[in-house]
Amino acid sequence: AAAAAAAEWKPDIVLIDFGLASTSVTNSSSKKKSSSLSCHEERGVDLYVLERAFTTTHVGSDSLVDEVLRGYKSTCTSSDSVLQRLSAVRMRGRKRECFG
């Protein structure tokens, strides 16, 4: 009976956007560039928090995280820059875990 119930279970995945990354509009190109880098950093941190939430609460969720990042890359025009920031954030997170 449990196997039959498990075979019928088809969950919906719902992603909640907490809106942690902010958006802003600037007129100055230097401010815009600085703001863009800051925005990419914030988005990278948001993706890192989401990634950590998945991996710490769902063992073996690496493929789910990969799928989220693949979807992000396919829809976000600045994804390359954001994913580079995500890599930098991951490195800082690892240092924090190792050295407190």
N, C-alpha and C positions, 0 to 999 in steps of 0.2 A: 504494500500500500504506500509506503514511504517513497519507494522508487518511482511509482506511478505519479505521485504528487510532485516529485522533483522533476520528472520529465515534462510535466505540464506547466511548471513555473516559468513564466516569461516576464522577467522584471523590466520596468522602464527605468532608464538611467536619467536622472534629473541633475543638472548642474546648476548650482546657485552662484550667481555673480554678486559678490559682496561689494563691488565697486571700489576696491582698494586703490586701484590706479586712477589718478585724476587726469582730466584733460583741461587744457588751457589754450587760449588763443592769444598770440602776441603779434605785434606789428613789426618789431625790429628783427632783422635776420639773425643777429648774434644772439638775441634773447630766444628766438625761435629754435636755433641750433642747440643752445643750452637746455631749453625746455624739452626738446625732442630727446636729448640724451637722458635727461632726468626721467622723462616719461617711459623710455625704454627700460631704464633701471627699475622703475616701479613695477612695470609689467613683468620684468624678469623675476622680481621678488615675489609677485603674486603667483606666477607659475611655479616657483620654487615651493611656496607655501602649499599650493594645491598638490604638487608632486609628493611632498612630505606627508601630507594628510592621507593620500592614497597609500603610499608605501608603508606607513606606520600603522594603519588601521586595516589594511587588506593585504595579507601576505600573498606574494605572487602576482601583484597588480602591475608589474612592470609593463606588460603588453597594453594594459589600459592607459597607463601614462604615455606610452609611445603613441597610442592612437589619438589621445588628446592633443599631443604636440604636433602630430601629423595634420590633424584637423585645423589647429591653430595656424600652422605654416601655410595651409592651403587657402585660408581666408583672410589673413592679416598681411597687409602690404609691407609692413615694417618688421615682419617676422624674423628675418635674418639677423637684424640688429638686436631684437628682443631676445632671441635664442642665444646670441653671443653673450648678452648680459646675464642670461640664465646660467650659462656655463661659469661665468665669473662669480655669480652668487652661490652656486653649488660649491665652488672652491672655498669661498669664505665660510660657508656652512661647515664644510669638512674640517677646516682649521679650528673653528669654534668647538666642534665635537672633540677634536684631539687635544686641544690645549685649554679648553674651558674658557 
